[in-house]
Each structure stands twice: as C-alpha cells, then as structure tokens.
Amino acid sequence: MMSIPSSRRTQIWQVICFVSLVSYACDCGAGFPERSAPAPGGFRNDSRGGGFDPSNRGYAALIQESERAFSQGEFTRSVELMDYALKASRTPEQVALALTIRGGARSRLFQTDLALKDLNAAIQSDPKHAGAYYERGYIFKWNNDVDAAIRDFDHAIRLNPKNTNFYDAKAGVFFQLKRWNEALNVIQIELGVNPKAPGAYGYRALIEERMGKTKSALADADTALTLDHNSAEAHVVRAKSYIRLKEIPQAEAELRVLLHLRSPGAEAANLNTVAWIRATCTEQQLRNGKEAVAMAKKACELTHWQNPGYTDTLAAAYAEADDFDSAIKYQEEALKGVNWRPPPNEDAGQRLELYRHHQPYRDTKNG
C-alpha cells in the first residue's frame, strides 16, 4: 500500500520536513514525524556507529549517537542508548528528552504499550516537553484515536508555536479523516508561522491532489521542491498529478527521482510508494509486476516485515506479476497484521477477493 499519508498508509510514516533528534534538545523536542526520516544534518560526523561504547559516555554523546542510530533505522540500538542516557540524566528535562527519544524509537518498533509508557513518563517528568506530546499524538493517530491525537498536537503547538512540524502532524489527522478544509486551515496557520516551511507546501500539495485540484497541487509541489529538493511528498504529488494528466514520461521521471532520494531512513517508504504505483496504476505503461515485486520485497525486508501496509503492496505486486498464489498468501498475512498505521479500510479485504479470482488490483484513486 502507498506510504504517503493515509494511503505513506503509513508515509508517510511517512507525511510527511523531517526532524532530527537535535531538534529535541534545541526546542523542547520536535519529535519524529510519520514520514520515516529525520531532517538531514541531524547528526555530527564524529559519530562512530557500532564502535561507540555507551557504558563510558556522557548524556550529550548518548543523545547524539542515538540520533545517528535513529536516522539509519536502528531503532533497537536507539532504545539501548537511551537506557544508558536515562542513567546519566541529571535533570527532569534530560529525563524527559531521553524518555521521549526512547518512546519514539519504540513506537517505530511497534512496541506501542512501552512507547506510551515512556511518553507518559516523559510528560510527568517535564510537562513542558513538547516533543513528548507530539510523539504520543502520533501513536493516538495510528490507533485511530483522533480526538486524543488532536489534543496532544494542540498541546505541542501551545508549548512551541514556532515548530511547524506540530502543525503538519495536526493537519495529518484531518487528512486521515478526509476533512480537507480543516487540514488546509491548519496548513495556512503553519505558513503564517513560517512562510518558507517546505513541509507545509508538500502537505498542502498532497491535500490538493486528493481534492482533485491538480494545478494547485503541482504549484505547491514545485514550491516545496524549491525549499527542499528531497521532498518525497512533492515528487509523489507530481507523479500522481502527471498520471491524472496522462503525461506518462513526466510521471515516470518523478518515480525515478523518488527512488534515488537520499533522505536518511526514507528508503523503505519510497520503495513502497513506487512499488504500489508499478503494481496498481491504471496506466499500463507505468505498471511492471517484476519491478514492483522486487521493490516491495525490499521495503518489507528493510522494515523487518513489521509493516502490513508494505506486505499489502507486495501482494498487489505479485498479482500484477500473475503470481496469484503469492498474492493471496501475502494479502492474508497483511490482513492479519496488527501494525497498520492507520488501520486498513475495506479495500484491503476486497483486494484479497480479487486475487482469489485471479484479478489484479487497480488503484483508481491514486492513478
């Protein structure tokens, strides 16, 4: 299944400006958006990866190394490093930061109960730690508790109204609910805070594309890419818009760019997005079952087969490749998965019935 918000049915983790762990320390915690990766430039060049010995390092070094691990998708190592950081913490603010980082990493490992425990403890330690509310809000969003998610994102905004990622997160809840005008209102407020926030333009482009406002979506995608050439959202919007306009060479070019983006941690999400289009696009020239299978399988492997939305994509890819036995197998596995973010809609079950009748799936909503 596509990874861009509601469809990235994870992105995005992801929507969708990526945030580094350094942001936590700088502004009470930016948190990690669902878009899969922190912002570039988040970790320093002197980080030594596997050679780093956490047992004799101070708090700041542990935070820095955990950021490096998180940016590379090493969430288990990030958790382990924060175990040490908690022992080295000296203030309530340091405790809250370490707990928030550990909670964020645990949420990416689908350890939801442990993640919530960490984030609740972080808020108790430092009620003004905006990042903890932000991370907890995403867990509520993934669990479809939209009222609780909006409350937490609003709280994060009140604590740090200049952090545009918090507005993106709130808009994402309305996006998930297809409440487009409310999502656009949040983005407009975000642009009032920072008129050059690339995430705002990328997110608004996604919303406009879903509303069928192709020209506006392309214009906002162009602006997002001017501000951040690694904006996966913008390239996805351009690809889908070009598909809608029947401009296939341009759509093909956007898919190639998406596969070669170098945003840390975003490889699986980008592979999944392109695989979904290759498997399900209504335009025959863009479909390629063999390529879709290879990309979807790699996305599953990169996420240790923990994302059922990616397994759903793999099933669609096998169906496009005329391997319906494998399509049925993986679709059944996807439907058994408990880690859907957000929960699957009825389309997932309908796809299984198609595969049982030896029919591939065509995504008429997303091209």
C-alpha positions as CSV (number, residue, x, y, z in Angstrom):
1,M,0.0,0.0,0.0
2,M,1.2,3.5,-0.7
3,S,3.2,5.1,2.2
4,I,2.2,8.7,1.8
5,P,-0.3,9.8,4.5
6,S,-3.4,7.8,4.7
7,S,-2.8,5.8,1.6
8,R,2.9,6.8,3.0
9,R,-0.8,4.3,4.8
10,T,1.9,4.7,6.8
11,Q,4.2,7.5,4.6
12,I,4.3,8.9,5.4
13,W,5.4,7.3,8.0
14,Q,5.6,8.6,6.2
15,V,3.7,12.9,5.7
16,I,5.0,13.6,5.6
17,C,10.1,18.4,6.9
18,F,11.8,15.7,8.6
19,V,13.1,16.3,12.2
20,S,16.4,15.4,13.8
21,L,16.9,14.4,17.4
22,V,18.9,17.6,17.8
23,S,15.7,19.4,17.5
24,Y,14.5,17.8,20.7
25,A,17.4,19.4,22.6
26,C,17.1,22.7,20.8
27,D,13.4,23.4,21.2
28,C,11.8,21.2,23.8
29,G,11.6,18.4,21.3
30,A,10.4,18.3,17.8
31,G,9.7,14.6,17.8
32,F,9.7,12.4,14.8
33,P,7.0,12.8,12.1
34,E,5.5,9.8,10.4
35,R,7.4,10.5,7.3
36,S,10.1,7.9,8.1
37,A,13.2,10.1,8.5
38,P,14.7,12.9,10.4
39,A,16.0,16.0,8.7
40,P,19.3,15.9,7.1
41,G,22.2,17.3,9.1
42,G,20.9,15.9,12.3
43,F,24.0,14.1,13.4
44,R,27.6,15.0,13.6
45,N,30.4,13.5,11.6
46,D,32.3,12.2,14.6
47,S,29.6,9.6,15.4
48,R,31.3,6.2,15.3
49,G,28.3,3.8,14.9
50,G,29.0,0.3,16.1
51,G,32.3,1.3,17.7
52,F,30.6,3.6,20.1
53,D,30.8,2.3,23.7
54,P,27.7,3.7,25.6
55,S,28.9,2.5,29.0
56,N,31.5,5.2,29.4
57,R,29.8,8.1,27.6
58,G,28.0,11.2,28.9
59,Y,24.5,12.2,28.3
60,A,25.1,14.5,25.4
61,A,27.2,11.9,23.5
62,L,24.5,9.3,24.1
63,I,21.8,11.6,22.7
64,Q,24.0,12.3,19.6
65,E,24.7,8.6,18.9
66,S,21.0,7.8,19.4
67,E,20.2,10.3,16.8
68,R,22.6,8.7,14.4
69,A,21.1,5.3,15.0
70,F,17.5,6.6,14.6
71,S,18.4,8.3,11.3
72,Q,19.6,4.9,10.0
73,G,16.6,3.0,11.1
74,E,18.5,1.3,14.0
75,F,15.6,1.8,16.5
76,T,16.6,-1.1,18.8
77,R,20.0,0.5,19.2
78,S,18.4,3.9,19.8
79,V,16.4,2.3,22.6
80,E,19.5,0.7,24.1
81,L,21.4,4.0,24.0
82,M,18.6,5.8,25.8
83,D,18.7,3.2,28.5
84,Y,22.2,4.4,29.3
85,A,21.2,8.1,28.8
86,L,18.5,7.7,31.5
87,K,21.2,6.5,33.9
88,A,23.3,9.6,33.0
89,S,20.4,12.1,33.3
90,R,20.7,14.7,35.9
91,T,17.6,16.9,35.4
92,P,13.9,16.4,34.8
93,E,14.4,17.9,31.3
94,Q,17.1,15.4,30.5
95,V,14.9,12.5,31.7
96,A,12.0,13.7,29.6
97,L,14.2,14.0,26.5
98,A,15.7,10.5,26.9
99,L,12.3,9.0,27.5
100,T,10.8,10.8,24.5
101,I,13.5,9.6,22.2
102,R,13.2,6.0,23.6
103,G,9.4,6.2,23.2
104,G,9.7,7.4,19.6
105,A,12.1,4.5,18.8
106,R,9.8,2.0,20.5
107,S,6.8,3.3,18.5
108,R,8.8,2.6,15.3
109,L,9.4,-0.9,16.6
110,F,5.6,-1.2,17.0
111,Q,6.1,-1.6,20.8
112,T,3.1,0.7,21.4
113,D,2.5,0.0,25.1
114,L,6.1,0.5,26.0
115,A,6.2,3.7,23.9
116,L,3.2,5.1,25.6
117,K,4.6,4.3,29.0
118,D,7.8,6.2,28.1
119,L,6.0,9.2,26.7
120,N,3.6,9.4,29.7
121,A,6.6,9.3,32.0
122,A,8.3,12.0,29.9
123,I,5.3,14.3,30.3
124,Q,5.2,13.6,34.0
125,S,8.9,14.4,34.3
126,D,8.7,17.6,32.3
127,P,5.1,18.8,31.4
128,K,6.5,21.4,29.1
129,H,8.3,18.9,26.8
130,A,6.5,19.5,23.6
131,G,8.2,16.5,21.8
132,A,6.6,14.0,24.2
133,Y,3.1,15.3,23.3
134,Y,4.0,15.2,19.6
135,E,5.2,11.6,19.7
136,R,2.2,10.5,21.8
137,G,-0.1,12.2,19.4
138,Y,1.2,10.1,16.6
139,I,0.6,6.9,18.5
140,F,-3.0,8.1,19.1
141,K,-3.3,8.9,15.4
142,W,-2.0,5.5,14.4
143,N,-4.5,3.9,16.8
144,N,-7.3,5.9,15.2
145,D,-8.0,7.9,18.5
146,V,-8.2,11.1,16.6
147,D,-9.6,13.3,19.4
148,A,-6.6,12.4,21.7
149,A,-4.2,12.9,18.8
150,I,-5.5,16.4,18.1
151,R,-5.4,17.3,21.8
152,D,-1.7,16.3,22.0
153,F,-0.8,18.1,18.8
154,D,-2.6,21.2,20.0
155,H,-0.7,21.0,23.3
156,A,2.6,20.7,21.5
157,I,1.7,23.8,19.4
158,R,0.8,25.8,22.5
159,L,4.2,24.9,24.1
160,N,6.1,25.6,20.9
161,P,4.0,27.5,18.4
162,K,7.1,28.1,16.1
163,N,7.7,24.4,15.4
164,T,6.0,23.8,12.1
165,N,6.1,20.0,12.4
166,F,3.5,20.2,15.0
167,Y,1.1,21.8,12.6
168,D,1.9,19.2,9.9
169,A,1.0,16.5,12.4
170,K,-2.3,18.0,13.3
171,A,-3.1,18.5,9.6
172,G,-2.3,14.9,9.1
173,V,-5.2,13.8,11.4
174,F,-7.7,15.8,9.3
175,F,-6.0,14.3,6.2
176,Q,-6.6,10.8,7.5
177,L,-10.3,11.7,8.1
178,K,-10.5,13.3,4.6
179,R,-11.5,16.6,6.3
180,W,-9.7,18.5,3.7
181,N,-10.7,22.1,4.5
182,E,-9.8,21.7,8.2
183,A,-6.4,20.3,7.1
184,L,-5.9,23.2,4.8
185,N,-6.8,25.7,7.6
186,V,-4.0,24.2,9.8
187,I,-1.5,24.4,7.0
188,Q,-2.5,28.1,6.5
189,I,-1.7,28.8,10.1
190,E,1.6,27.0,9.8
191,L,2.5,29.2,6.8
192,G,1.7,32.2,8.9
193,V,4.3,31.0,11.4
194,N,6.9,30.1,8.7
195,P,6.1,31.1,5.1
196,K,9.1,29.0,3.9
197,A,8.2,25.8,5.6
198,P,8.7,23.1,2.9
199,G,6.6,20.6,4.7
200,A,3.6,22.9,4.6
201,Y,3.7,23.2,0.8
202,G,4.4,19.5,0.4
203,Y,1.5,18.6,2.7
204,R,-0.8,21.2,1.0
205,A,0.1,19.7,-2.3
206,L,-1.0,16.2,-1.1
207,I,-4.3,17.6,0.1
208,E,-5.0,19.4,-3.1
209,E,-4.1,16.4,-5.2
210,R,-6.5,14.3,-3.2
211,M,-9.2,17.0,-3.7
212,G,-8.6,16.9,-7.5
213,K,-7.0,20.3,-7.6
214,T,-4.2,19.2,-9.9
215,K,-2.8,22.6,-11.0
216,S,-2.7,23.9,-7.4
217,A,-1.1,20.7,-6.2
218,L,1.6,20.9,-8.9
219,A,2.3,24.5,-8.0
220,D,2.7,23.7,-4.3
221,A,4.8,20.7,-5.1
222,D,7.1,22.9,-7.1
223,T,7.4,25.3,-4.2
224,A,8.1,22.5,-1.8
225,L,10.9,21.3,-4.0
226,T,12.4,24.8,-4.3
227,L,12.6,24.8,-0.5
228,D,13.6,21.1,-0.1
229,H,14.7,19.1,-3.1
230,N,14.4,15.9,-1.1
231,S,10.7,16.3,-0.5
232,A,9.2,12.9,-1.2
233,E,5.7,14.3,-0.8
234,A,6.3,16.7,-3.6
235,H,7.6,14.1,-6.0
236,V,4.7,11.8,-5.2
237,V,2.2,14.6,-5.9
238,R,3.9,15.4,-9.2
239,A,3.9,11.7,-10.2
240,K,0.2,11.2,-9.4
241,S,-0.7,14.5,-11.0
242,Y,1.1,13.7,-14.2
243,I,-0.7,10.3,-14.2
244,R,-4.0,12.1,-13.9
245,L,-3.0,14.4,-16.8
246,K,-1.9,11.4,-18.9
247,E,1.7,12.8,-19.0
248,I,3.3,9.5,-18.6
249,P,7.0,10.4,-19.3
250,Q,6.9,13.1,-16.7
251,A,5.3,10.7,-14.2
252,E,8.0,8.1,-15.0
253,A,10.7,10.7,-14.3
254,E,9.2,11.5,-10.9
255,L,9.2,7.9,-9.9
256,R,12.8,7.5,-10.8
257,V,13.7,10.6,-8.8
258,L,11.7,9.2,-5.8
259,L,13.8,6.0,-5.9
260,H,17.0,8.0,-5.7
261,L,16.2,10.4,-2.9
262,R,18.8,10.3,-0.2
263,S,16.8,11.3,2.8
264,P,18.1,9.1,5.7
265,G,15.6,6.4,6.8
266,A,13.1,7.0,3.9
267,E,14.3,4.3,1.5
268,A,11.6,1.8,2.5
269,A,8.8,4.3,2.3
270,N,9.9,5.5,-1.2
271,L,10.3,1.9,-2.4
272,N,6.9,1.1,-1.2
273,T,5.3,4.1,-2.9
274,V,6.9,3.4,-6.3
275,A,6.1,-0.4,-6.0
276,W,2.4,0.4,-5.3
277,I,2.2,2.6,-8.5
278,R,4.1,-0.1,-10.5
279,A,1.6,-2.7,-9.3
280,T,-1.7,-0.9,-9.3
281,C,-1.6,2.1,-11.6
282,T,-4.4,2.5,-14.1
283,E,-1.9,3.4,-16.8
284,Q,-0.4,0.2,-18.3
285,Q,2.8,1.9,-19.3
286,L,3.7,2.6,-15.7
287,R,3.0,-0.9,-14.5
288,N,5.7,-3.5,-14.1
289,G,5.0,-6.5,-11.9
290,K,8.5,-7.8,-11.7
291,E,9.9,-4.5,-10.6
292,A,7.1,-4.0,-8.2
293,V,7.7,-7.3,-6.5
294,A,11.4,-6.6,-6.1
295,M,10.9,-3.1,-4.7
296,A,8.0,-4.1,-2.4
297,K,10.0,-7.1,-1.1
298,K,13.0,-4.9,-0.3
299,A,10.7,-2.4,1.6
300,C,9.4,-5.3,3.7
301,E,12.9,-6.5,4.4
302,L,14.1,-3.0,5.4
303,T,11.3,-2.8,7.9
304,H,11.8,-6.4,9.1
305,W,8.3,-7.4,7.8
306,Q,6.7,-5.4,10.5
307,N,4.6,-3.1,8.3
308,P,1.5,-4.9,7.0
309,G,0.9,-1.9,4.6
310,Y,4.1,-2.9,2.8
311,T,3.0,-6.5,2.8
312,D,-0.2,-5.4,1.2
313,T,1.8,-3.7,-1.6
314,L,3.8,-6.9,-2.1
315,A,0.6,-8.8,-2.6
316,A,-0.6,-6.3,-5.2
317,A,2.8,-6.6,-6.9
318,Y,2.6,-10.4,-7.1
319,A,-1.0,-10.1,-8.5
320,E,0.3,-7.7,-11.3
321,A,3.1,-10.3,-12.0
322,D,0.3,-13.0,-12.4
323,D,1.5,-14.9,-9.3
324,F,-1.8,-15.1,-7.6
325,D,-0.8,-17.8,-5.1
326,S,1.8,-15.5,-3.7
327,A,-0.6,-12.5,-3.9
328,I,-3.2,-14.4,-1.8
329,K,-0.5,-15.5,0.7
330,Y,0.8,-12.1,1.4
331,Q,-2.6,-10.4,1.4
332,E,-3.7,-12.8,4.0
333,E,-0.6,-12.0,6.0
334,A,-1.2,-8.3,5.6
335,L,-4.8,-8.6,6.9
336,K,-3.5,-10.5,10.0
337,G,-1.1,-7.7,10.8
338,V,-1.7,-5.6,13.9
339,N,0.6,-2.8,13.0
340,W,-1.4,-0.9,10.3
341,R,-0.9,2.8,10.6
342,P,-3.7,3.9,10.2
343,P,-5.9,0.8,10.4
344,P,-6.8,-0.7,7.0
345,N,-10.0,0.1,5.2
346,E,-12.3,-2.3,3.5
347,D,-10.2,-2.1,0.3
348,A,-7.7,-4.4,1.7
349,G,-10.2,-7.2,2.1
350,Q,-11.6,-6.5,-1.3
351,R,-8.2,-7.0,-2.8
352,L,-7.9,-10.4,-1.3
353,E,-11.2,-11.4,-3.1
354,L,-9.8,-10.1,-6.4
355,Y,-6.6,-12.1,-6.1
356,R,-8.7,-15.2,-5.3
357,H,-10.4,-14.6,-8.6
358,H,-7.1,-14.1,-10.3
359,Q,-7.6,-10.4,-10.9
360,P,-5.1,-7.7,-10.1
361,Y,-6.0,-4.5,-8.3
362,R,-6.2,-1.1,-10.0
363,D,-6.0,2.0,-7.8
364,T,-8.4,4.4,-9.4
365,K,-8.0,6.9,-6.5
366,N,-4.2,7.2,-6.8
367,G,-3.7,6.5,-10.5
